[in-house]
Each structure stands twice: as C-alpha cells, then as structure tokens.
Amino acid sequence: MARYDASFQLTSPTSHFDATERVGLAMVGLGALALMAAFFGAGAGVPLAMLLLSFGLLGGGALIYFRRHLRKPAGIDNDGMWLSGATA
C-alpha cells in the first residue's frame, strides 16, 4: 500500500527502481548515446557494428527494464494512483 504524501512535490524523493531496472535504464541510455554518436559520424568505418551495438543496447535495456511488468498477470494496475503527488 502506498503511503500518503502531503507535500506539493510531484516526484518521490526516493527512487523506486531496483538494481536490475537501473542497469536496464543505463543500457537504454548508452544505446541512445551510441545511436546519436553514429548519427554524427562516429564509427563511420564500421556502420553495421555501430547499428548492432546501439540497437542491441536499446533493445536489451528495454527488455531488462520491463521484465518486471512482463511477469505480472494481465489487468489494470492502479495501485496508489489516488495517493501519488501528481494525481492527488
């Protein structure tokens, strides 16, 4: 159960991501950075390797991040919606 937050802050001061989700987000960030670097000319000698690196990091990081949501049963999850700072 979510705890009540009486402040006017829209985001939570503590992170709710566990270690594997942080690794997934870091991989997505690195993949986006590699894709932007390839767009600006880095790795022009090996374009296929840069493409595979960037899409591999983006896809792998997204799978790691959303792994928790893929194992949940089907249905609507509105836990704590009324008590969050942004929707209260």
C-alpha positions as CSV (number, residue, x, y, z in Angstrom):
1,M,0.0,0.0,0.0
2,A,1.3,3.4,-0.9
3,R,1.9,5.9,1.9
4,Y,0.2,9.3,1.8
5,D,2.5,12.2,0.8
6,A,1.2,15.6,1.9
7,S,3.9,17.6,0.2
8,F,3.4,19.5,-3.1
9,Q,6.3,17.7,-4.7
10,L,5.3,15.9,-7.9
11,T,8.0,13.2,-7.8
12,S,9.1,10.9,-5.0
13,P,12.3,11.9,-3.3
14,T,13.4,8.2,-3.1
15,S,13.9,6.1,-6.2
16,H,11.6,3.1,-6.7
17,F,13.9,1.3,-9.2
18,D,15.7,-1.8,-8.2
19,A,19.2,-2.6,-9.3
20,T,18.2,-4.6,-12.4
21,E,15.9,-1.8,-13.6
22,R,18.7,0.7,-13.2
23,V,21.0,-1.5,-15.3
24,G,18.3,-1.6,-18.0
25,L,17.9,2.1,-17.9
26,A,21.7,2.6,-18.1
27,M,21.8,0.3,-21.2
28,V,19.0,2.2,-22.9
29,G,20.9,5.5,-22.2
30,L,24.1,4.0,-23.6
31,G,22.3,2.7,-26.6
32,A,20.7,6.1,-27.3
33,L,24.1,7.7,-26.9
34,A,25.7,5.3,-29.3
35,L,22.9,5.9,-31.8
36,M,23.4,9.7,-31.6
37,A,27.2,9.3,-31.9
38,A,26.7,7.2,-35.0
39,F,24.4,9.8,-36.4
40,F,27.1,12.4,-36.0
41,G,29.7,10.3,-37.7
42,A,31.4,8.1,-35.0
43,G,32.0,4.6,-36.2
44,A,31.7,5.5,-39.9
45,G,34.2,2.7,-40.7
46,V,32.0,0.0,-39.2
47,P,28.4,1.2,-39.6
48,L,26.9,-2.3,-39.1
49,A,28.7,-2.7,-35.8
50,M,27.5,0.7,-34.5
51,L,24.0,-0.1,-35.6
52,L,24.0,-3.5,-33.9
53,L,25.6,-2.0,-30.8
54,S,23.1,0.8,-30.4
55,F,20.0,-1.3,-31.2
56,G,21.3,-4.1,-29.1
57,L,21.8,-1.9,-26.1
58,L,18.4,-0.2,-26.6
59,G,16.5,-3.5,-27.0
60,G,18.3,-5.3,-24.3
61,G,18.0,-2.5,-21.8
62,A,14.3,-2.2,-22.6
63,L,13.7,-5.9,-22.0
64,I,15.6,-5.8,-18.7
65,Y,13.7,-2.7,-17.6
66,F,10.3,-4.0,-18.5
67,R,11.0,-7.6,-17.3
68,R,9.1,-7.0,-14.0
69,H,6.0,-5.8,-16.0
70,L,6.1,-8.8,-18.3
71,R,5.7,-11.3,-15.4
72,K,2.6,-9.5,-13.9
73,P,-0.8,-11.0,-14.5
74,A,-3.0,-9.3,-17.1
75,G,-5.2,-6.5,-15.9
76,I,-5.3,-2.9,-14.9
77,D,-2.8,-1.8,-12.1
78,N,-3.9,1.4,-10.4
79,D,-2.2,0.8,-7.1
80,G,-1.6,4.0,-5.2
81,M,-2.9,6.3,-8.0
82,W,-5.1,8.4,-5.8
83,L,-2.3,8.9,-3.2
84,S,0.5,9.9,-5.6
85,G,1.6,13.6,-5.6
86,A,0.8,14.1,-9.2
87,T,-2.8,12.9,-9.2
88,A,-4.0,13.6,-5.6
